[in-house]
Amino acid sequence: MVIYTKNAAFYNGRVTTIEDMTVPLNDRAVYFGDGVYDVAFCHNGKPFLIDEHFDRFYNSCRLIKIDFQYSREELRTIIDDLISRLDDTSDVIIYWQASRGTAPRNHPFPGENVKPNLLMYVKPKKITNLDKRMKLVTWDDIRYKMCNVKTINLVPNILAAEHAVSLGCDEAVQIRDMLVTENGEILRDAVTEGAHTNIFIVKNGKLVTAPLGSYILPGIARKHVIELCSEHGIDTEERYITRSELFEADEILITSTTTLVRAACELDGRPVGCRDQKLVDNLQAWYLEKLENETK
């Protein structure tokens, strides 16, 4: 077995490095972004919460009608094989995507004989410095109403992330001027999520975050932060936050598979949060403890 120093990649059975991997021009991921993906974290050589990432991935496939052929067991076998090819498996990011297949460019689905493609890679990724607070900037949420699908077509998110970076910030907080909830309620200035993270606020000891639905990705870290709060007697509420609440919050928290749990110190150039450090410290410690316990 070949051991790679930097990374390892898989595409429909071929294994090499990311740099040497090629995909067909007619892969629908190339010209339509017609596919879904997921990202998991591997610690101590063991994937963390991988079954929940599989659940989300297969649900994304179902929602956009990709008849994905690989079983969970086959996916796990490929993941384990790729990880075993790295010379450093202490902290690794796992990325995989399924496209609808390879066929000449045409908007409707290709014929039934065209099978989905699987692309995957693994590469070292150290845990973020959780103590370093993040600088945030607000951004109009211009995404369409399928944000619960982890699609590879991420142009609005890319624009939001680039806007943040261009201003020397770490993440964009997306806000909808008008949002119609699942039950038909019309909201103004509703905070949805980050460009690639979920957003919480802390106010008077309670964590608040947007409810799951068409505008929110069901983040795995988001779910477990809520569960950790429940285990430790911390109140949580799932409702949409407003722009003004961000500035009034005791803390703004950012969660994702690779970010884990971090707090913010700045929003749109103004100081925010930094008023409940104990809760921030506790949440980070509990999450890291969970990570260590489940990857022993």
C-alpha positions in Angstrom: 0.0 0.0 0.0 1.3 3.5 -1.0 1.7 5.9 2.0 1.1 9.5 1.1 2.6 12.4 3.1 0.1 15.2 2.5 -3.2 13.7 1.5 -5.0 10.8 -0.2 -7.9 10.9 -2.7 -10.4 8.5 -4.2 -12.6 8.8 -7.4 -14.7 5.9 -8.5 -12.2 3.3 -7.4 -8.9 5.1 -8.3 -6.7 6.2 -5.4 -3.9 8.7 -5.6 -3.2 12.2 -4.2 -5.4 15.2 -4.6 -2.9 16.8 -6.9 -2.8 13.8 -9.2 -6.5 13.0 -9.2 -8.5 13.7 -12.3 -12.2 13.7 -13.0 -14.1 13.6 -16.3 -15.1 17.0 -17.8 -18.6 15.6 -18.2 -19.0 14.8 -14.5 -22.2 16.9 -13.7 -20.3 18.3 -10.7 -18.1 20.1 -13.1 -20.6 22.0 -15.1 -23.7 22.1 -12.9 -22.5 21.6 -9.3 -25.0 18.8 -9.4 -24.1 16.9 -6.3 -24.0 16.8 -2.5 -21.1 16.4 0.0 -20.2 16.0 3.6 -17.2 16.7 5.8 -16.2 14.8 8.9 -13.3 15.1 11.4 -11.0 12.3 12.3 -9.1 12.4 15.6 -6.6 9.9 16.8 -7.1 8.0 13.6 -10.8 7.5 14.2 -13.7 9.4 12.4 -15.8 11.4 14.8 -19.6 11.1 14.7 -19.3 9.5 11.3 -22.7 7.8 11.3 -24.4 11.1 11.8 -22.5 12.5 8.9 -23.6 9.5 6.8 -27.2 10.2 7.9 -27.0 13.8 6.6 -25.2 12.8 3.4 -27.7 10.1 2.4 -30.6 12.5 3.3 -29.0 15.2 1.0 -28.8 12.5 -1.8 -32.5 11.7 -1.2 -33.6 15.3 -1.3 -32.1 16.0 -4.7 -32.9 12.5 -6.0 -29.4 11.1 -6.4 -29.6 7.3 -6.4 -26.3 6.9 -4.6 -24.9 3.3 -5.0 -22.4 2.9 -2.2 -23.5 1.5 1.2 -22.5 3.0 4.5 -20.1 0.1 5.0 -18.5 0.6 1.7 -18.0 4.4 2.4 -16.5 3.6 5.8 -14.1 1.1 4.2 -12.9 3.7 1.7 -12.5 6.3 4.4 -10.5 3.9 6.6 -8.3 2.9 3.7 -7.5 6.5 2.8 -6.8 7.5 6.4 -4.4 4.5 6.7 -2.4 5.9 3.7 -1.5 9.1 5.6 1.7 9.2 7.6 0.0 11.5 10.2 -3.5 10.5 11.3 -3.8 12.5 14.5 -6.2 15.1 13.1 -7.6 14.6 9.6 -10.4 16.2 7.6 -12.6 13.8 5.5 -14.4 15.2 2.5 -16.6 13.2 0.2 -19.1 14.1 -2.5 -21.6 12.4 -4.9 -22.4 13.8 -8.2 -25.3 12.7 -10.4 -22.9 11.0 -12.8 -21.0 11.6 -16.0 -23.0 12.6 -19.1 -23.1 15.3 -21.8 -24.3 18.6 -20.5 -28.1 18.7 -20.3 -30.3 20.1 -17.5 -32.6 17.1 -17.0 -31.4 14.0 -15.2 -29.3 11.7 -17.4 -30.6 8.2 -18.2 -30.9 5.4 -15.7 -27.7 3.8 -17.0 -25.7 6.8 -15.7 -24.6 6.1 -12.1 -23.5 8.6 -9.5 -19.8 9.4 -9.0 -18.0 9.3 -5.7 -15.1 11.6 -4.9 -13.4 11.6 -1.6 -10.2 12.9 0.0 -8.5 13.0 3.4 -5.8 15.4 4.6 -4.3 16.5 7.9 -6.2 19.3 9.7 -5.3 20.5 13.1 -7.9 21.5 15.6 -8.6 25.2 15.5 -7.3 27.3 18.4 -10.6 27.6 20.3 -9.3 30.4 22.5 -8.9 32.7 19.6 -12.1 34.7 19.2 -13.5 35.4 15.8 -14.2 38.5 13.9 -17.5 38.4 12.0 -19.3 40.5 9.4 -23.0 40.5 8.4 -24.0 39.6 4.9 -27.4 39.4 3.1 -28.5 35.8 2.8 -29.1 35.4 -0.9 -29.3 31.6 -1.0 -32.2 29.7 -2.4 -34.6 27.7 -0.2 -32.8 24.4 0.0 -30.2 25.4 2.5 -30.8 22.1 4.4 -29.2 20.2 1.5 -25.4 20.1 1.7 -25.0 20.8 -2.0 -21.7 21.3 -3.7 -23.2 24.3 -5.5 -22.0 27.0 -3.0 -21.6 30.2 -4.9 -23.6 32.4 -2.4 -21.6 30.9 0.5 -18.4 31.6 -1.4 -19.4 35.2 -2.0 -20.2 35.6 1.7 -16.9 34.0 2.8 -14.9 36.1 0.4 -16.6 39.3 1.7 -15.5 38.3 5.2 -11.9 37.6 4.3 -11.7 40.8 2.2 -12.5 42.8 5.4 -10.1 40.8 7.6 -12.8 38.8 9.2 -13.2 35.1 9.9 -16.8 34.4 9.0 -19.9 36.0 7.5 -23.2 35.9 9.4 -26.0 35.6 6.9 -29.2 37.6 7.5 -32.5 37.6 5.5 -34.2 40.9 5.2 -37.5 38.9 5.0 -37.9 35.3 5.9 -41.1 33.2 5.7 -41.0 30.4 8.4 -42.2 26.9 7.9 -45.5 27.8 9.4 -46.0 30.9 7.3 -44.8 33.6 9.8 -43.0 36.5 8.2 -39.8 37.7 10.0 -37.6 40.6 9.3 -33.8 40.8 9.8 -33.6 37.1 10.6 -30.2 35.6 11.2 -29.8 32.2 9.5 -26.3 30.9 9.6 -22.7 31.5 8.7 -21.1 31.0 5.3 -20.0 27.6 6.5 -21.0 27.4 10.2 -24.0 27.5 12.5 -24.6 30.6 14.7 -25.7 30.8 18.3 -26.1 33.6 20.7 -25.9 33.4 24.5 -28.2 35.7 26.5 -28.7 35.5 30.3 -27.3 32.0 30.3 -29.5 30.7 27.5 -28.3 29.5 24.1 -30.4 30.5 21.1 -30.0 29.4 17.5 -32.2 29.3 14.4 -34.5 26.3 14.0 -33.9 23.5 11.5 -35.7 23.9 8.2 -35.3 25.1 4.6 -32.9 27.9 5.5 -30.6 26.0 8.0 -28.1 23.2 7.5 -28.5 20.6 10.2 -25.0 21.0 11.6 -23.6 18.0 13.5 -21.7 20.2 15.9 -24.8 22.3 16.3 -26.8 19.3 17.3 -24.2 18.2 19.9 -23.8 21.6 21.4 -27.6 21.6 22.1 -27.3 18.1 23.5 -24.4 19.1 25.8 -26.4 22.1 27.0 -29.3 19.7 27.9 -26.9 17.3 29.7 -25.5 20.2 31.8 -28.7 22.0 32.6 -28.2 25.0 30.2 -31.4 26.3 28.6 -31.6 26.4 24.8 -34.1 27.8 22.4 -34.5 27.3 18.7 -35.9 30.4 17.1 -34.6 33.0 14.7 -32.3 35.7 16.1 -32.5 39.2 14.8 -29.6 41.4 13.7 -30.0 43.7 16.8 -29.9 40.6 19.1 -26.4 39.8 17.8 -25.1 43.1 19.1 -26.9 42.7 22.4 -25.9 39.1 23.1 -23.6 38.1 25.9 -21.8 35.8 23.5 -22.0 34.9 19.8 -20.9 31.3 19.2 -19.9 29.7 15.9 -20.0 25.9 15.4 -19.0 23.5 12.7 -17.3 20.2 12.2 -13.9 21.8 11.8 -14.4 25.0 13.8 -15.9 23.0 16.8 -17.1 25.7 19.1 -15.7 29.2 19.0 -16.8 32.6 20.3 -16.8 36.0 18.6 -15.3 39.3 19.7 -16.3 41.6 16.8 -19.2 42.1 14.4 -19.2 44.6 11.6 -16.2 46.3 13.3 -17.9 46.7 16.6 -17.0 44.8 19.8 -19.5 42.0 20.7 -19.9 39.3 23.3 -17.1 38.6 25.8 -19.6 38.6 28.7 -20.0 34.9 29.5 -16.5 33.5 29.3 -17.3 30.7 31.8 -20.0 29.3 29.6 -17.8 29.5 26.5 -15.0 27.7 28.4 -17.4 25.0 29.6 -19.0 24.3 26.2 -15.5 24.1 24.6 -14.3 21.7 27.3 -17.4 19.5 27.1 -17.1 19.3 23.3 -13.4 18.5 23.4 -14.1 15.8 26.0 -16.7 14.3 23.8 -14.3 14.3 20.9 -11.6 12.6 22.9 -14.0 10.0 24.5 -15.5 9.0 21.1 -12.1 8.7 19.3 -10.2 6.7 21.9 
